[in-house]
Each structure stands twice: as C-alpha cells, then as structure tokens.
C-alpha cells in the first residue's frame, strides 16, 4: 500500500525473507518508533537500511502496523504491480 511515497508491504507478499532487523532505531514525530531493516541477498551482499518496520506504531495508522516499509523508488528494488482483482481486505 503506497503512503507518503513509500510502500508498506505485508511479509506474505514479499518475494524474499531476507529482511533482517538491524536494531538501529528511528523516530517519526507522527508515526512513532521504528527500527531499520537490512536486506540480506541470496548472492551474499547486504543492503543496509533498505527498509523499516514500526515497532511502536501510531494507532491512527493501522495500515502500517506489522508491515515492512520500503521507499517507492530505490535502485536496489524491483517493484511488480498486479493487474488482477484486488485481494480481500484482511486487517
């Protein structure tokens, strides 16, 4: 789901399980506390601080809870859009 130029993706929709928490905290004044994620590629290299996850999210933004945040445009990312029917809503 795009929000503020970023994607917030549930883990089951990612094509990798290589995102690992690096425990570097961050603070957004209205979305609250998050931790940065590194991407460990199967080929060996590590992309540091590529994504983030809100550890203590703002209750007014439930669509960012338990989702990995990724920048919408990044040279290390490949985004695939689906033209199929929308997935059923699962809170």
Secondary structure as GFF3:
##gff-version 3
##sequence-region A 1 91
A	DSSP	beta_strand	2	3	.	.	.	ID=ss1
A	DSSP	beta_strand	6	9	.	.	.	ID=ss2
A	DSSP	three_ten_helix	11	13	.	.	.	ID=ss3
A	DSSP	beta_strand	19	28	.	.	.	ID=ss4
A	DSSP	beta_strand	32	40	.	.	.	ID=ss5
A	DSSP	beta_strand	46	57	.	.	.	ID=ss6
A	DSSP	three_ten_helix	62	64	.	.	.	ID=ss7
A	DSSP	beta_strand	68	71	.	.	.	ID=ss8
###
